[in-house]
Amino acid sequence: MARYELKGVQPPADTLKSLADIFGTSIDYIVNGTAQEKAQGTLTDAEMIKQFKEMEQLPETEKNTILNVVAAFIRDFKIKQAYLV
């Protein structure tokens, strides 16, 4: 276990399966952690994390609307940055 945790060595699939069985979890959880851990690993803005968690509770149509608006803002920002360079 220490070799896998400390040295960055990847265990073979059968070892992952055994570990998942021993710990009563899935291989995906062992490899990737929870969705919250993934988000916190990539997102550092606590308010954004909070808002995205709340957004997950919305119906799909509302989520898609919000994602489209965010995508438009990001696109516009990138375009503005391209013209400033």
N, C-alpha and C positions, 0 to 999 in steps of 0.2 A: 504494500500500500504506500509506504513512504516513497518508494522509487517512483511511483506514478504521481504522487502529490508534489514531490520536491524537485524531481529531475526532469519533469515534462515528458516523460516516457508515456506513450499511448498504450493502454492495455488492449489485448486482442478482444474481439467481439465476445468470445465465450467467457472470458474473464469478466467483462462488463455485465454479461447476463448473470453470472454467478453473484457478483456484487449486488446487482439490482434485486436478486432473489433474497439474499442475506439481509439487506436493509429494507426490504418490503417496499421498493419503489420501482420506477421505470428506468430504463437505460437513458432515455431522453433527459430525465431529471439529473442523473449522475453526470452526464456530459454537459448539459446546458443550464442546469439549475431551473429556478422558477421564472415565469414571465416577469415578475416584479424584480428579481435579481438581475435579469437581462436588461430591463429598462433602467434600473439604477446604475448598472455598469456603463451604460452608454449616455444616459441623460444625467446631467448634473444640476439642472435647475429644478429645485423642489416644487415650485409652483407649476411648472410644466408637467411634472410627473403627476401631481395631484389632479390637474385638469384632464390629463389623458386617462387616469383611472376613472374619473367621473364620466368621461366620454364613452368608456367601454360599456356603461350601463344603458346608453341610449339605443333606440331602435336603429336598425341598419340604415334607413333612409337619412336620418339625422346625422349619423356618423359619416356617411358618404358626403353629405353637404358640407360638413365641417372640414373633412379632408380635402375636398375640392377647393374650398376657400383658402386653406393653409397652402395648398399646392400653388394656387394663383399668387399668393403673397410671396412665396419663395421664388417662383419664376420671375415675378416683377423685380424683386430685389437683385437677382442674378443678372437680369438685363441691365438694370441701372449700374451695377458694378462693372459690367463689361464696357459700358460707354465711358466710365470714369477712368479706365485704364489707359 
